[in-house]
Amino acid sequence: MGKYFGTDGVRGIANVELDAMLAFKIGAAAAHVLTQERGTGGKAKLLIGKDTRISSDMLESALVAGICSVGANVELLGVIPTPAIAYLTIKHKADAGIVISASHNSFEYNGIKIFAGSGYKLSDELENRIEEFIDDFDQVPKASHEKLGCVIHSAIDPVVEYTDHLAETVPGDLSGLRVAVDCANGASSTTVTRLMRLLECKADLRFYEPYGININAGCGSSHLEILQERMRNGNYDIGIAFDGDADRCLVVDERGEVAGVYDGVPEFDVGARCDVMTGVDKRTGAGMLLRAMNPEILAMDEITEPADLDAVRSAAGCGVTLLATAHARDLEDMSRR
C-alpha cells in the first residue's frame, strides 16, 4: 500500500483529503507514466467514468486538466458502472481507465482508481512511479502547442455499448422475469433500465434518481431492508441491490432472504462479515464471491467448512473482483476436488 494508493485507489472526503489539486496531479502523473510506458506511437489515451456523487464532476474536470496538460487524450464515459470502465478500457484500446467513485461509502467521500489497458488494476510498480511524480511534481513535463491533449467523445454511447455487451452474455431467456432493483442512487441508475428492457424483464426500479448527495443513502447493497420488505410483500422472482459504483450487488430471493447463505452456515451478516472469496457449493455447483467489509474476518473456515465450500483467497482491493472473474472458469473444476 502506497502513500496515496490504497487497496482500492486514492480515497477520502472530497475537497478535504481528496481535492481538485491532488486529482490534477494524479491525472498528470498517471498520464506521464503511461506515456512513458507507451513509448513511441502517438498520444496516450485514458478513459474516465464516474458515479453520481456531487464531487465527481469536480474531480473529473481536475483529472482531465492534468491529463491534457502532459499531452495525453481523454475519453469521457460519464456516469457508468465501474465494470463498464474496465470493459471499455480494453475495447477502446485505451492505455488506462480511471474510476471516480467511493463505492459503498456516503456521498461526502470520493475516490480515484486506475485500471491498466488490460482492464486489471495498475501494478504496484506503476502506482509507485505515479506517487513519486505526485510528490515531485516539478519533474512532470508540461506539454504545449500541438502536443497538448484533448477530450475525445465516444462514437457510441458508452451506456449503450456496455448494456449491449451485458445482454449478449446472457445465454438463456429471461423474458417476463419479475425483478425488483435497488440502484443505490448510483452508477447503475444509467444502465439498469436499458438492460432490463433488452432482456425483456419486468423490472421495478427504486432509488434510481440521484441528485449528488443521496448515493447509498439508506439504500443499495449496504441497506437491504427495504428491498427485503419489497420481496416479501411484492410479486417478484428476484431482487437485486447494487452498491454506489455497481461493481457488486447482493441478491434477495422471493422470500426476502439474501441469496448465497447456505444451510449449516453459522449466522452472520453477509454485508458486514464476508471475506473476499470465490466458492463453490459442492452440492449444487453454485459459485459465490464475497468481499471483506471487516478486517478481522480473515479466517473463513467458520463459514466455508459448514457449508462444504472451497475457497480461493486473494488480497483485498479492486483487483479482487477481476481476479475472481478470471478464475471463474475454474470453479467447476474446483467443485470436483
KOLVO-602566 format. One record per residue: residue in three letters; z, x negated, y of N, C-alpha, C in turn. Coordinates in pm, whole numbers, padded with zeros to 5 digits, always signed. Example, Ala and Ser with C-alpha at 12.3 -4.5 7.8 and 13.67 -1.06 7.14 Angstrom:
REM KOLVO-602566
ALA+00780-01319-00569+00780-01230-00450+00780-01320-00330 SER+00708-01285-00225+00714-01367-00106+00787-01290+00003 
This chain:
REM KOLVO-602566
MET+00000-00084-00119+00000+00000+00000+00000-00088+00124 GLY-00094-00063+00217-00106-00147+00333-00024-00098+00451 LYS-00046-00159+00565+00027-00124+00686-00012+00015+00736 TYR-00140+00048+00726-00190+00177+00774-00229+00269+00658 PHE-00300+00213+00560-00349+00294+00449-00242+00307+00342 GLY-00195+00429+00322-00103+00455+00212-00181+00492+00087 THR-00117+00564-00005-00184+00602-00129-00293+00705-00104 ASP-00287+00773+00009-00385+00877+00039-00438+00862+00181 GLY-00465+00740+00222-00521+00714+00353-00414+00696+00460 VAL-00457+00709+00586-00368+00699+00701-00321+00839+00736 ARG-00191+00858+00750-00140+00993+00772-00020+00990+00864 GLY-00005+01094+00946+00110+01105+01033+00096+01224+01125 ILE+00194+01244+01215+00186+01352+01311+00075+01319+01411 ALA-00016+01412+01430-00132+01388+01516-00091+01363+01660 ASN-00149+01259+01718-00128+01215+01855+00012+01160+01879 VAL+00087+01140+01771+00216+01071+01778+00206+00945+01693 GLU+00197+00964+01562+00178+00849+01472+00031+00819+01449 LEU-00052+00921+01453-00197+00905+01434-00265+00961+01559 ASP-00293+00872+01656-00351+00918+01781-00499+00882+01788 ALA-00563+00921+01899-00707+00901+01914-00743+00753+01918 MET-00660+00671+01978-00689+00528+01986-00688+00465+01847 LEU-00591+00502+01764-00588+00448+01629-00710+00497+01551 ALA-00747+00623+01567-00866+00676+01498-00991+00601+01542 PHE-01001+00571+01674-01115+00494+01725-01122+00358+01657 LYS-01008+00291+01647-01004+00159+01585-01037+00167+01436 ILE-00986+00270+01367-01018+00287+01225-01168+00304+01207 GLY-01229+00390+01290-01373+00412+01280-01452+00286+01304 ALA-01418+00213+01411-01491+00091+01444-01471-00016+01337 ALA-01346-00036+01294-01317-00140+01195-01382-00107+01061 ALA-01375+00020+01020-01437+00059+00893-01588+00040+00898 ALA-01650+00084+01008-01795+00071+01020-01837-00075+01022 HIS-01758-00159+01088-01790-00303+01091-01782-00364+00952 VAL-01674-00334+00879-01658-00390+00744-01769-00340+00652 LEU-01802-00213+00662-01906-00158+00576-02044-00211+00614 THR-02065-00241+00741-02191-00304+00781-02201-00444+00723 GLN-02088-00516+00722-02086-00648+00658-02118-00637+00509 GLU-02061-00537+00444-02086-00517+00301-02232-00480+00275 ARG-02291-00408+00367-02429-00363+00351-02526-00479+00361 GLY-02494-00577+00447-02586-00689+00468-02703-00645+00553 THR-02820-00690+00518-02940-00652+00592-02992-00517+00544 GLY-03078-00455+00623-03139-00330+00578-03106-00211+00663 GLY-03082-00230+00792-03059-00116+00880-02914-00087+00905 LYS-02890+00018+00981-02754+00055+01021-02680+00126+00907 ALA-02552+00098+00901-02467+00171+00806-02458+00318+00848 LYS-02437+00405+00750-02421+00549+00777-02291+00598+00715 LEU-02209+00665+00795-02083+00720+00749-02083+00871+00769 LEU-02034+00944+00670-02019+01089+00681-01877+01122+00722 ILE-01859+01227+00800-01725+01273+00837-01715+01423+00811 GLY-01612+01461+00738-01578+01601+00719-01432+01622+00755 LYS-01393+01745+00779-01258+01771+00828-01206+01905+00779 ASP-01074+01923+00794-01016+02055+00769-00997+02127+00901 THR-00914+02229+00903-00911+02323+01016-00798+02297+01115 ARG-00731+02184+01107-00618+02156+01198-00666+02142+01343 ILE-00580+02178+01434-00615+02171+01575-00649+02029+01618 SER-00592+01930+01552-00615+01790+01588-00739+01730+01523 SER-00803+01802+01432-00916+01743+01360-01033+01714+01452 ASP-01058+01800+01551-01167+01774+01645-01143+01646+01725 MET-01020+01628+01771-00984+01509+01847-01006+01382+01765 LEU-00957+01382+01642-00971+01264+01558-01116+01241+01519 GLU-01191+01348+01495-01333+01334+01464-01407+01267+01579 SER-01383+01312+01702-01450+01254+01818-01416+01106+01834 ALA-01291+01072+01811-01249+00932+01823-01315+00845+01716 LEU-01319+00896+01594-01385+00823+01486-01533+00802+01516 VAL-01600+00907+01564-01743+00898+01596-01765+00791+01702 ALA-01683+00790+01807-01697+00691+01913-01679+00550+01858 GLY-01579+00532+01774-01556+00399+01718-01670+00353+01629 ILE-01718+00441+01544-01827+00406+01452-01954+00371+01528 CYS-01991+00455+01625-02114+00430+01701-02103+00305+01787 SER-01981+00271+01831-01963+00156+01919-01995+00024+01852 VAL-01992+00021+01718-02025-00103+01647-02163-00098+01584 GLY-02238+00009+01613-02377+00013+01570-02404+00086+01440 ALA-02309+00166+01393-02333+00245+01272-02359+00390+01311 ASN-02425+00462+01223-02458+00603+01247-02357+00694+01177 VAL-02346+00817+01227-02252+00915+01174-02324+01045+01142 GLU-02294+01101+01027-02342+01236+00994-02221+01327+00986 LEU-02220+01432+01068-02105+01522+01074-02125+01640+00979 LEU-02027+01660+00892-02032+01768+00793-01956+01892+00838 GLY-01875+01879+00941-01796+01992+00988-01677+02020+00898 VAL-01627+02143+00903-01514+02183+00819-01567+02207+00678 ILE-01513+02131+00583-01565+02136+00446-01461+02074+00352 PRO-01451+02118+00227-01351+02062+00136-01370+01913+00110 THR-01260+01846+00081-01263+01703+00052-01360+01668-00062 PRO-01360+01741-00175-01456+01704-00281-01601+01710-00235 ALA-01631+01797-00139-01768+01805-00088-01806+01676-00017 ILE-01710+01614+00051-01738+01490+00123-01768+01379+00023 ALA-01691+01370-00084-01719+01271-00188-01857+01293-00249 TYR-01888+01419-00280-02017+01452-00341-02133+01420-00246 LEU-02122+01463-00121-02232+01444-00027-02246+01298+00015 THR-02138+01222+00010-02148+01078+00038-02245+01012-00061 ILE-02234+01052-00186-02324+00997-00288-02466+01052-00269 LYS-02476+01183-00254-02608+01246-00247-02687+01201-00125 HIS-02619+01182-00013-02687+01143+00110-02701+00991+00123 LYS-02660+00920+00018-02673+00774+00015-02605+00710+00136 ALA-02487+00759+00168-02409+00705+00280-02329+00583+00233 ASP-02291+00502+00329-02208+00385+00297-02062+00425+00278 ALA-02022+00537+00335-01885+00585+00320-01877+00730+00366 GLY-01771+00797+00321-01740+00931+00366-01597+00935+00415 ILE-01575+00991+00531-01441+00996+00590-01389+01140+00589 VAL-01266+01156+00543-01200+01287+00538-01092+01290+00644 ILE-01095+01391+00729-00988+01414+00826-00905+01532+00775 SER-00788+01505+00723-00703+01609+00665-00567+01552+00630 ALA-00469+01639+00628-00336+01602+00575-00301+01693+00458 SER-00404+01743+00390-00388+01813+00263-00296+01935+00276 HIS-00184+01934+00201-00095+02049+00194+00007+02052+00307 ASN+00009+01950+00392+00108+01942+00499+00080+02044+00610 SER+00180+02070+00692+00166+02166+00801+00077+02111+00912 PHE+00039+02198+01006-00071+02169+01097-00049+02049+01186 GLU+00078+02014+01219+00101+01905+01313+00066+01768+01254 TYR+00057+01761+01122+00017+01638+01056-00135+01632+01043 ASN-00186+01510+01037-00326+01492+01000-00341+01355+00936 GLY-00458+01329+00884-00480+01204+00813-00626+01164+00813 ILE-00650+01039+00780-00785+00985+00766-00791+00906+00637 LYS-00879+00945+00547-00902+00865+00427-01051+00845+00409 ILE-01085+00738+00340-01224+00695+00334-01269+00680+00189 PHE-01381+00743+00157-01447+00724+00028-01556+00618+00045 ALA-01572+00534-00057-01684+00439-00060-01812+00515-00090 GLY-01924+00445-00084-02052+00508-00112-02062+00562-00254 SER-01975+00516-00341-01971+00562-00480-01903+00697-00495 GLY-01837+00746-00388-01759+00869-00396-01614+00846-00435 TYR-01580+00722-00472-01441+00685-00501-01376+00629-00376 LYS-01243+00625-00374-01173+00568-00259-01210+00422-00242 LEU-01198+00373-00120-01226+00232-00094-01135+00143-00176 SER-01183+00027-00210-01100-00070-00281-00987-00118-00190 ASP-00881-00167-00251-00770-00222-00173-00819-00338-00087 GLU-00913-00415-00139-00965-00529-00065-01031-00485+00066 LEU-01116-00380+00058-01183-00333+00178-01084-00269+00275 GLU-00987-00195+00224-00886-00136+00311-00808-00245+00383 ASN-00776-00354+00313-00703-00464+00375-00785-00530+00485 ARG-00916-00544+00461-01002-00603+00565-01011-00512+00687 ILE-01017-00383+00665-01019-00289+00777-00889-00299+00857 GLU-00777-00308+00786-00648-00319+00855-00640-00447+00938 GLU-00696-00555+00886-00695-00681+00961-00771-00666+01092 PHE-00883-00597+01090-00960-00577+01213-00892-00478+01308 ILE-00819-00382+01253-00744-00291+01340-00640-00368+01420 ASP-00571-00460+01353-00466-00538+01418-00522-00648+01508 ASP-00642-00695+01478-00707-00798+01560-00838-00740+01613 PHE-00825-00634+01693-00941-00553+01728-01043-00627+01814 ASP-01000-00729+01885-01093-00806+01966-01200-00875+01882 GLN-01174-00887+01753-01270-00952+01663-01377-00856+01612 VAL-01364-00729+01646-01466-00631+01608-01580-00636+01711 PRO-01700-00674+01669-01810-00687+01766-01857-00552+01818 LYS-01892-00548+01943-01940-00423+02004-02092-00427+02014 ALA-02154-00317+01980-02300-00307+01990-02338-00262+02130 SER-02464-00283+02165-02515-00234+02293-02665-00209+02282 HIS-02720-00150+02386-02862-00121+02391-02905-00040+02267 GLU-03015-00080+02209-03069-00005+02095-02987-00022+01967 LYS-02891-00112+01969-02810-00136+01849-02692-00040+01836 LEU-02668+00040+01938-02562+00140+01928-02593+00242+01819 GLY-02489+00298+01760-02509+00402+01660-02525+00538+01724 CYS-02558+00636+01643-02576+00773+01694-02531+00873+01589 VAL-02525+01000+01631-02487+01109+01541-02613+01168+01479 ILE-02610+01179+01347-02722+01236+01272-02683+01376+01226 HIS-02772+01470+01240-02745+01607+01196-02811+01632+01061 SER-02739+01695+00971-02789+01721+00836-02909+01815+00841 ALA-03008+01784+00759-03126+01872+00749-03090+02003+00681 ILE-02992+01998+00591-02946+02117+00518-02800+02140+00553 ASP-02761+02264+00574-02622+02297+00599-02536+02241+00485 PRO-02438+02153+00516-02356+02093+00410-02284+02196+00323 VAL-02243+02308+00383-02176+02413+00305-02272+02472+00203 VAL-02395+02496+00244-02497+02548+00152-02525+02446+00042 GLU-02540+02322+00081-02571+02216-00015-02460+02203-00120 TYR-02336+02207-00075-02224+02190-00167-02202+02312-00256 THR-02206+02431-00198-02183+02551-00279-02298+02574-00378 ASP-02418+02539-00341-02528+02544-00438-02499+02453-00557 HIS-02450+02334-00526-02415+02238-00633-02306+02295-00723 LEU-02201+02352-00663-02092+02408-00743-02143+02520-00834 ALA-02223+02608-00779-02274+02720-00858-02358+02671-00975 GLU-02432+02563-00955-02516+02509-01062-02435+02448-01175 THR-02308+02413-01149-02226+02352-01253-02161+02456-01344 VAL-02171+02583-01310-02107+02690-01389-02204+02734-01499 PRO-02170+02709-01625-02265+02739-01733-02269+02886-01774 GLY-02161+02959-01752-02153+03096-01802-02183+03199-01695 ASP-02166+03324-01733-02190+03438-01643-02055+03489-01593 LEU-02031+03475-01462-01905+03521-01403-01923+03649-01322 SER-02038+03709-01333-02063+03829-01253-01962+03939-01286 GLY-01909+04001-01182-01812+04108-01200-01669+04061-01213 LEU-01646+03930-01225-01509+03880-01235-01433+03913-01107 ARG-01314+03970-01122-01233+04011-01008-01138+03897-00970 VAL-01162+03837-00856-01092+03715-00817-01016+03736-00687 ALA-00886+03706-00689-00805+03704-00567-00794+03559-00522 VAL-00830+03532-00398-00837+03395-00348-00749+03378-00224 ASP-00673+03269-00223-00594+03228-00107-00654+03098-00055 CYS-00717+03103+00063-00786+02987+00118-00695+02897+00202 ALA-00568+02931+00215-00471+02849+00288-00507+02830+00435 ASN-00598+02915+00487-00648+02896+00623-00698+02753+00643 GLY-00759+02701+00536-00802+02562+00536-00951+02547+00511 ALA-00986+02432+00454-01127+02395+00441-01206+02488+00349 SER-01141+02547+00250-01214+02636+00159-01258+02765+00228 SER-01206+02791+00348-01247+02910+00423-01397+02910+00451 THR-01458+02790+00455-01601+02782+00485-01689+02794+00362 THR-01633+02780+00244-01716+02770+00124-01698+02884+00023 VAL-01578+02942+00017-01547+03035-00093-01632+03161-00087 THR-01652+03217+00031-01728+03341+00040-01868+03323-00018 ARG-01936+03218+00022-02072+03196-00028-02073+03165-00177 LEU-01976+03085-00224-01970+03050-00366-01947+03174-00451 MET-01855+03260-00410-01828+03382-00485-01951+03473-00489 ARG-02027+03475-00380-02149+03555-00378-02254+03498-00472 LEU-02266+03366-00475-02362+03303-00566-02327+03332-00712 LEU-02197+03333-00741-02151+03357-00878-02140+03506-00911 GLU-02165+03591-00811-02159+03736-00826-02021+03784-00869 CYS-01918+03714-00820-01781+03757-00845-01740+03861-00742 LYS-01645+03943-00780-01586+04039-00687-01460+03974-00628 ALA-01477+03911-00514-01369+03830-00457-01298+03904-00345 ASP-01167+03891-00345-01082+03943-00239-01013+03824-00175 LEU-01058+03786-00055-01008+03667+00012-00895+03701+00108 ARG-00795+03614+00109-00688+03621+00208-00669+03481+00268 PHE-00610+03477+00386-00581+03351+00454-00708+03265+00467 TYR-00812+03326+00521-00939+03257+00540-00984+03260+00687 GLU-00888+03282+00778-00917+03289+00920-00836+03185+00997 PRO-00875+03059+00987-00798+02952+01052-00814+02953+01204 TYR-00707+02917+01273-00716+02901+01418-00641+02776+01464 GLY-00637+02675+01378-00588+02544+01419-00444+02515+01385 ILE-00358+02618+01386-00216+02592+01362-00161+02676+01247 ASN-00248+02744+01172-00199+02827+01062-00237+02775+00924 ILE-00290+02654+00916-00325+02597+00786-00197+02576+00704 ASN-00198+02621+00581-00084+02609+00487+00041+02683+00534 ALA+00031+02766+00637+00149+02834+00691+00184+02956+00607 GLY+00276+02940+00514+00317+03049+00426+00208+03093+00331 CYS+00113+03007+00305+00001+03044+00217-00049+02918+00146 GLY-00148+02938+00060-00205+02825-00011-00128+02788-00136 SER-00167+02676-00196-00112+02637-00326+00035+02598-00321 SER+00089+02572-00202+00232+02542-00190+00317+02667-00170 HIS+00251+02782-00154+00323+02908-00131+00255+03018-00215 LEU+00286+03021-00341+00217+03110-00434+00271+03252-00437 GLU+00381+03278-00368+00450+03405-00385+00360+03526-00353 ILE+00286+03517-00243+00202+03630-00203+00090+03653-00303 LEU+00027+03544-00349-00080+03557-00448-00025+03613-00579 GLN+00091+03567-00620+00150+03618-00744+00179+03767-00733 GLU+00227+03811-00618+00254+03953-00598+00123+04033-00599 ARG+00019+03978-00538-00112+04045-00541-00162+04060-00683 MET-00142+03957-00765-00189+03963-00903-00112+04066-00984 ARG+00017+04078-00959+00097+04175-01034+00064+04318-00997 ASN+00032+04340-00871+00012+04476-00822-00134+04516-00806 GLY-00225+04419-00814-00366+04447-00795-00441+04452-00926 ASN-00569+04473-00915-00654+04483-01034-00747+04363-01036 TYR-00689+04245-01065-00764+04120-01063-00761+04053-01200 ASP-00863+03973-01226-00868+03895-01350-00804+03758-01333 ILE-00815+03701-01212-00765+03567-01189-00735+03550-01041 GLY-00635+03467-01012-00602+03435-00874-00610+03285-00852 ILE-00663+03244-00737-00682+03102-00707-00626+03074-00568 ALA-00539+02972-00559-00482+02931-00430-00518+02785-00405 PHE-00587+02760-00295-00624+02624-00257-00517+02562-00167 ASP-00521+02429-00156-00443+02364-00052-00532+02346+00071 GLY-00479+02281+00174-00547+02277+00303-00686+02218+00301 ASP-00707+02110+00226-00840+02048+00223-00917+02083+00096 ALA-00861+02172+00014-00929+02225-00105-00971+02118-00203 ASP-00890+02013-00216-00917+01915-00322-00839+01949-00448 ARG-00760+02054-00442-00693+02103-00563-00656+02249-00541 CYS-00626+02315-00652-00586+02455-00645-00491+02484-00760 LEU-00421+02593-00748-00340+02646-00857-00396+02782-00895 VAL-00388+02813-01023-00445+02935-01077-00332+03026-01126 VAL-00342+03154-01091-00244+03254-01132-00315+03358-01219 ASP-00252+03394-01331-00317+03490-01422-00288+03633-01379 GLU-00339+03728-01458-00329+03869-01420-00185+03921-01422 ARG-00095+03847-01484+00046+03887-01486+00125+03827-01370 GLY+00058+03746-01289+00125+03680-01179+00191+03550-01217 GLU+00159+03498-01335+00216+03372-01383+00121+03257-01351 VAL+00178+03141-01321+00097+03023-01292+00034+02973-01422 ALA-00096+02961-01424-00166+02914-01544-00135+02768-01569 GLY-00133+02731-01698-00109+02592-01734+00035+02563-01769 VAL+00124+02664-01762+00262+02648-01806+00269+02697-01949 TYR+00295+02605-02041+00285+02635-02184+00420+02675-02242 ASP+00414+02753-02349+00535+02790-02421+00605+02664-02469 GLY+00737+02662-02458+00814+02548-02505+00835+02442-02399 VAL+00770+02454-02284+00793+02357-02177+00920+02395-02102 PRO+01010+02300-02077+01130+02333-02000+01093+02393-01866 GLU+01179+02483-01815+01148+02547-01688+01138+02441-01578 PHE+01031+02447-01501+01017+02358-01387+00919+02420-01289 ASP+00930+02380-01165+00843+02431-01060+00717+02347-01058 VAL+00605+02407-01098+00479+02331-01105+00446+02269-00972 GLY+00466+02342-00863+00430+02291-00732+00521+02179-00684 ALA+00640+02166-00743+00736+02069-00690+00760+01951-00783 ARG+00730+01964-00913+00777+01862-01004+00671+01797-01090 CYS+00545+01829-01069+00443+01776-01159+00405+01634-01127 ASP+00396+01553-01232+00343+01418-01220+00192+01425-01225 VAL+00127+01319-01182-00018+01312-01197-00048+01288-01344 MET-00123+01377-01403-00161+01353-01542-00281+01439-01577 THR-00355+01392-01674-00458+01474-01734-00414+01497-01877 GLY-00404+01622-01918-00353+01650-02052-00442+01744-02128 VAL-00426+01746-02257-00499+01840-02341-00400+01910-02433 ASP-00403+02042-02433-00325+02119-02527-00395+02109-02663 LYS-00329+02045-02760-00393+02023-02890-00422+02153-02964 ARG-00352+02261-02926-00374+02389-02993-00500+02457-02943 THR-00532+02439-02814-00644+02512-02755-00754+02421-02703 GLY-00724+02292-02685-00822+02203-02626-00828+02213-02475 ALA-00741+02295-02416-00744+02313-02271-00692+02189-02201 GLY-00757+02151-02093-00715+02035-02015-00640+02079-01890 MET-00559+01989-01838-00489+02020-01715-00467+01893-01635 LEU-00472+01906-01503-00445+01796-01413-00330+01835-01324 LEU-00221+01760-01330-00104+01788-01249-00080+01671-01155 ARG-00034+01701-01034-00022+01599-00932+00123+01589-00886 ALA+00170+01466-00866+00310+01443-00830+00341+01493-00690 MET+00450+01568-00677+00498+01610-00546+00633+01545-00516 ASN+00709+01512-00621+00836+01444-00604+00831+01312-00679 PRO+00866+01199-00614+00851+01069-00678+00942+01046-00796 GLU+01053+01122-00805+01145+01096-00916+01091+01147-01049 ILE+00989+01232-01046+00936+01286-01171+00825+01193-01218 LEU+00866+01083-01280+00770+00984-01328+00762+00984-01480 ALA+00871+01022-01545+00872+01027-01691+00832+01167-01732 MET+00714+01180-01791+00661+01312-01820+00692+01360-01962 ASP+00768+01281-02036+00793+01319-02175+00861+01455-02185 GLU+00950+01487-02090+01022+01615-02095+00926+01733-02082 ILE+00808+01709-02025+00710+01815-02008+00602+01808-02116 THR+00551+01687-02143+00436+01675-02232+00472+01691-02380 GLU+00588+01638-02420+00621+01642-02563+00647+01784-02613 PRO+00728+01865-02543+00750+02002-02593+00622+02085-02596 ALA+00528+02053-02505+00403+02127-02501+00297+02066-02591 ASP+00333+01956-02661+00240+01890-02752+00114+01843-02676 LEU+00136+01778-02562+00026+01731-02479+00015+01580-02484 ASP-00109+01532-02476-00134+01391-02449-00152+01376-02299 ALA-00123+01258-02245-00135+01238-02101-00204+01107-02071 VAL-00285+01108-01968-00344+00987-01912-00281+00968-01776 ARG-00216+00855-01753-00141+00834-01630-00219+00745-01534 SER-00191+00763-01407-00254+00681-01305-00163+00677-01184 ALA-00190+00583-01094-00115+00577-00969-00146+00699-00884 ALA-00056+00729-00790-00077+00844-00703-00182+00813-00598 GLY-00237+00918-00539-00330+00898-00429-00460+00971-00451 CYS-00547+00963-00349-00670+01042-00352-00763+00998-00463 GLY-00748+00875-00514-00836+00832-00621-00802+00894-00755 VAL-00683+00953-00765-00638+01004-00894-00725+01119-00942 THR-00754+01212-00852-00835+01326-00891-00971+01280-00940 LEU-01028+01182-00871-01157+01129-00911-01146+01056-01044 LEU-01036+00981-01062-01016+00911-01187-01005+01009-01302 ALA-00927+01115-01280-00911+01216-01384-01044+01284-01414 THR-01122+01308-01309-01253+01369-01329-01342+01278-01412 ALA-01334+01148-01383-01417+01053-01457-01379+01050-01604 HIS-01250+01077-01633-01204+01077-01772-01218+01213-01839 ALA-01263+01313-01765-01267+01448-01820-01351+01456-01946 ARG-01460+01380-01949-01547+01386-02067-01479+01333-02191 ASP-01367+01258-02172-01296+01202-02288-01184+01293-02337 LEU-01162+01405-02269-01047+01489-02304-01058+01546-02445 GLU-01178+01583-02485-01194+01639-02617-01159+01537-02723 ASP-01200+01411-02700-01165+01304-02794-01015+01283-02798 MET-00949+01295-02681-00805+01278-02678-00736+01382-02766 SER-00787+01503-02765-00719+01608-02838-00726+01587-02988 ARG-00819+01502-03032-00831+01477-03176-00735+01367-03223 ARG-00681+01289-03125-00598+01177-03163-00454+01220-03193 
